[in-house]
Amino acid sequence: MGNNGAMGAADFLLSPTVQQLLQLTLADPGKQFAAADLAKACKLDLPQVQETLAHLLDNGVLLRGEA
């Protein structure tokens, strides 16, 4: 989310993992994502993605879809 090496507000406030997950999920807000798919797309470990998603869900940043 940075711009040409300059540190933006998102870079300062959000971890790289959060930035990657939000970039993917907010690009297609109507789509439901599985943690494993997000981990693969972001090239992150599944436990790290699951922990970050839990934090984002618990704080209302993301909403859980119907299974």
N, C-alpha and C positions, 0 to 999 in steps of 0.2 A: 504494500500500500504506500510505500515511500515514493518520493518523486525525485529522480535524478540524484540520489545520494543525500538529499536534504532530509533531515529528520522532521516528519510531520507529527501531528497530534496523535494519530493512531499508533505510530511507531513508539512514541513516548509512553502512551497509556496502556497499550495492549501488547501482550506477548506475541511473538511470531506465530505460535500455534493458533491463538485466538484469531489473529488476523487472517491466516489461511482459511480457517474454518468459516469465518464470517464472510470472507470474499466468495467462497463457493456457495454457501447457503443463501446469502442475500442476492446473489446473481440470478437465482431461480426460486423466489420465495414460495411459490405454490407447490414445489416439488418436495417429496419426502425423501430423506436421506438415511441410509443405514450407516452406522459408525464405521463398519468395515470398508464401505465404499469411500467414505470421507478419508479414512486413513490411507487407503491406496492412492486416491487422487492427490493427497497432500504429501505422500511419501513419508508418513509418520507412523510410529508404533501404535497399534490398536489401543493398548492400555492408556497411553497418553491422550489419544483422541477421546476415549470414553470418559476419562477424568475431566477433560476440558468441556466436553458436551454436558456432563452432569452439572458443572459449575454454571455454564451458560443457561441451562434449563432451570436450575434452582433459583437463578437470579432474574428469570423472566426475559432474558435476552433472546432466547429461542423458545419456540413452543413445540411440545411433543405432538406429533401427528397421531391419528388413529391407526392402530395396527391392522 
